[in-house]
Amino acid sequence: MAARKTPNQTTMPDWRLLSKVRVQDAYPGVPLATPCWLWTASTMGPAGKVYSQFPSEYGMSGHRASFAIFGGTLVHGMTIDHLCRNKLCVNPDHLEQVSYRENSLRSSGPLRRQIAATTCPRGHEYTDANTYRQGSKRSCLKCRRDYASRRGAERGESY
């Protein structure tokens, strides 16, 4: 793979992107050799950064634009993970293209805990035989059956 460009080797789109960046050290405890490039232009919500090469374009998020401009190829269905865990960082050395699932597993949010769980909250294992799936959600069949039995007993129904 060819070496990535540095801020001193900029072309026009690079310059436009870098004019919206402030360099700052990575978060404490994150072992990265290079500092974060913080996006200072407009944002939409906590993770939506907007960058457009041409004023008439809709634009794309700053971190996706940085990944593409500095040598990455954007693949449909993939997302960009911030290795530095700083959502405003657009340093291409801190960005990696991964699947949505991989990005969720790397996060520290509740979705990670749910995906990584091997048992339901009551301790039953998530196996093929004991897991009910509806779309992307899953639940424990034993717990669902227990709930249905209790609910039926409350209503005076028998199974």
Stockholm file with secondary structure:
# STOCKHOLM 1.0

chainA/1-159         MAARKTPNQTTMPDWRLLSKVRVQDAYPGVPLATPCWLWTASTMGPAGKVYSQFPSEYGMSGHRASFAIFGGTLVHGMTIDHLCRNKLCVNPDHLEQVSYRENSLRSSGPLRRQIAATTCPRGHEYTDANTYRQGSKRSCLKCRRDYASRRGAERGESY
#=GR chainA/1-159 SS CCCCCCTTSCCHHHHHHHTTEEEECCCTTCCCSSCEEEECSCEETTTEECBCSSTTSCCBCHHHHHHHHTTCCCCTTEEEEETTSCTTBCCGGGEEEEEHHHHHHHSCSHHHHHHHCSBCTTSCBCCSTTEEEETTEEEEHHHHHHHHHHHHHHHTCCC
#=GC SS_cons         CCCCCCTTSCCHHHHHHHTTEEEECCCTTCCCSSCEEEECSCEETTTEECBCSSTTSCCBCHHHHHHHHTTCCCCTTEEEEETTSCTTBCCGGGEEEEEHHHHHHHSCSHHHHHHHCSBCTTSCBCCSTTEEEETTEEEEHHHHHHHHHHHHHHHTCCC
//
